[in-house]
Amino acid sequence: MEKLAHFDREVIPERRMHAKGWGAYGKLTITHDISQYTKAKALQPDAVTDCFVRFSTVAGERGAADAERDIRGVAMKFYTPDGNWDLVGNNTPTFFIRDVHNFPDLNRAVKRDPYTGMRSAQNNWDFWTLLPECFHQITVVMSDRGIPDGFRHMHLFGEHTYSFYNEKNERVWCKFHFKTQQGIKNLTNEEAAEKNAMDRESAGRDLFEAIKRGDYPKWTMYVQIMTEDQAKHHYENPFDITKIWRHKKYPLIEVGEMELNRWPENYFAEVEQAAFTPAHVVPGIGFSPDKFLQGRLFVYGDAQRYRLGVNYNQIPVNQAKGVKGGVADYHRDGAMRTDGNYGGAPAYSPNSAGVWSAQPDVMEPPLDIDGAMWRYDPEDDPTNDDFRAGGDLWRVMTEDKKEMLIHNTAADIAPVTENIKYRHAVHCYKADPEYGERATKAMGLDMNKVLELAKLTNKELNKATTPKA
Ligand code: HEM
């Protein structure tokens, strides 16, 4: 009975998205001096910090195949002397949407349909094309980079704008980039279909085998820096996660190297129960007024309290192992509290025993904000251009990459109704006329109609391509 009762309860909820994943331990070594920007101990010259990194696909469930057209998640946990710094990013420099309020819908659109229980290209493309800010990310996902050949062969990005502050409490805005030293390698649709038919764990196996043979994967870490003054005069919202910062203006600054060199001893204990959150920052690293990031600061801990329980930070892989003497986090009690629960120490703060005191020295510098607090409407923002980044990307692609993007787009959107195809063709055209013409042709649409629709605003286009109920 004991055995059966335990067996009945062995499966825990999977992550709401990024359910299928693989993790490994390693280290971050700092090779360059960025102390003028940040006082984070883990980012000072010659610092070496242990880390745990989990890679994932996004839309597929825990049993899904690895080689799917999808973005890849990368969640990094650095066990720094000041506590854990989690950088929870993806393999793309931008994201689909910029408003946290759209996030559940994005996932409902790319995951299973409530009626059929099946994945639906129609839902996927309908949602994506109704929000034109998705356009750059769609271009990336439909490009040759849409199916990476394993996790070792892709770049990693923090995507959001974060902040750094130095010993003098001076703040700059920053973005994180990690470039693969293994070189970029991708799969075509046909190669991926063959891989998935033979091995659903192809990306996890590739990582496992590389680490086991001592061929440790490495990424070079860079940051882009924008001063507060530059941000005030930037040509578009620098905190919009759907936009990139042009490298010419904000060059990549080399910081160090991340290496993965140890496979975990137990998948459930260390990978399935790993819990990452962008809210885990350390002194020297902070957030930004990116409202998408602000939403994420709440949601990860909330998801983990449900998925793993309220004491998820006591699970060994999640403990702040880099802090000498351990962490005093002030939490008490709760399900599965298995340590000493701080014994008889006071449970309130402030107290006269001098414990749990506030630490003003770890506070971020204050941020001056002005303007109205309101729901941001990109339609009212004259600096907003949802097609600029996608058009820029198209224009730097070589001919074979352009051809592959058009081919993949036409194949992916093939089962979708014509009204949605027109919406996407117009977006391609607005990004670059050549992109639009080639996509229109590949989708078998009428170019004259695309040109007519391209005269409309986004709101009018959405209306014109939405059948009346
Ligand atoms: C506001 C929008 C977002 C929301 C509400 C959200 C929510 C979530 C939730 C609930 C999970 C599961 C957490 C868990 O159970 O441990 C998750 C996982 C993840 N998210 Fe997000 N997410 C958002 C945007 C993003 C963005 C923009 C990125 C990349 C920059 C990202 C990267 C990831 C990754 C890598 C994981 C997997 C973490 C792991 O390996 O355990 N998410 N997200």
Residues whose N, C-alpha, C, O or C-beta is under 5 A from the ligand:
A	BS01	HEM	R15 R16 M17 H18 R54 S56 G73 V74 A75 V88 G89 N90 F95 V100 F103 F157 G158 E159 A274 A275 F276 F292 G295 R296 V299 Y300 A303 Q304 R307
